Amino acid sequence: MKRIVLAWKKSSLIKRIAIGIALGTVLGLTCPKLSAIGLLGDIFVGGLKGIAPLLVFALVTNALSQHRKGQETNMKTIIILYLLGTFSAALVAVLANYLFPLHITLTASKTKITPPDGIGQVLSNLLLKVVDNPVNALITANYIGILSWAVVFGLAMREASKSSKELLQTMASVTSKVVEWIINLAPFGILGLVFKTISDKGLAVLANYGSLLAVLIAIMLFVALVVNPFIAFVLMRKNPYPLVLRCLKVSGVTAFFTRSSAANIPVNMKLCEELELNKDTYSVSIPLGATINMAGAAITINVLTLAAVNTLGISIDFATALILSIVAAISACGASGVAGGSLLLIPVACSLFGISNDVAMQVVGVGFIIGVIQDSCETALNSSTDALFTAVAEKSVWGKRKKA
């Protein structure tokens, strides 16, 4: 037993996760009634989601409080990359629709969630989240509000005494340590998540939506392996694939199973540390990316919206499709950092084509059905891109010129 435990500790987290996936799949197919196994996944994700809001606040506040005037960061470049990446992904989804037009079966949906009325309400909600009560923002995991208050407190703490800053730094370190302990339990949590997915949904439930899933996954892979590397190459002027593949391997794999960009923040923070990036930058850019860098969400919004448009026989010109990409990119920034956050914004995009809210909510219902795979792939793309663009900004030609 001691040898097994020692070998387990020495093996990499990826290998341990692979074992968890294999065991979860086998148990889900052979013993689907052992519901207690699925509880492992709920506890794991619950623990990450519980600590993630506090982690975001502590890290961002500490990073800004320690920042010294004249100290260079690459935040402007990173924000531009986040917005460019999200819009590019939305545009690729539109172009894919012309090559592989999709149709879906629209049936009554039991979903009772109320979506935003339009892009105006999306923007309004974003502004209201910014000024949310800080305590309420932490309790409800309102990451926009958490980020905004963390920035305010962080800037205010610049004038604080050295001992106060040290206390803040200690709090950030302690919170990060707690997260590290939770991350070490990932193999067991993922075992439970895989088991629950297989036992609840089965492998056959996705068969009717195979073509829709195939197109969604293909677009996300194209963005991850072609579009993002191209953007990285333009900025770094060297082969981007070692960095791209490392981000996908370390960040994308865990994000695929946690299905939450916010819950995957600790993994990205550790990856940035291993890449020896500027802590003052990634302490802010990673939590920010989990909130506004939503390429996968933009793809989901566009693909499902255009599938509904095709099904209803609505003609669409490229100019309208371009507007859809802009709306999807803006809406995606308002998607929450939790599983299924992008689906609520599909009615906003559908409203551009005069599709009624009732029909749009049927499309959302389809999204929930394929969410077993779709949301996992979406989160893997979103989260891995957070780390990728943070690294690209620092290693870019622009970043080097700043240092020079």
Secondary structure, DSSP 8 states (H G I E B T S, - for coil): -HHHHHHHHHS-HHHHHHHHHHHHHHHHHH-TT-HHHHHHHHHHHHHHHHHHHHHHHHHHHHHHHH--TT----HHHHHHHHHHHHHHHHHHHHHHHHHS----------------SSHHHHHHHHHHHHTS-HHHHHHHT-HHHHHHHHHHHHHHGGGS-HHHHHHHHHHHHHHHHHHHHHHTTHHHHHHHHHHHHHHHHTTTTTGGGHHHHHHHHHHHHHIIIIIHHHHHHHHH-S--HHHHHHHIIIIIHHHHHH--TTTTHHHHHHHHHHTT--HHHHHHHHHHHHHH--HHHHHHHHHHHHHHHHHTT----HHHHHHHHHHHHHHHHTS-SSTTGGGGGHHHHHGGGT--HHHHHHHHHHHHHHHHHHHHHHHHHHHHHHHHHHHHHHHSHHHHHHH-
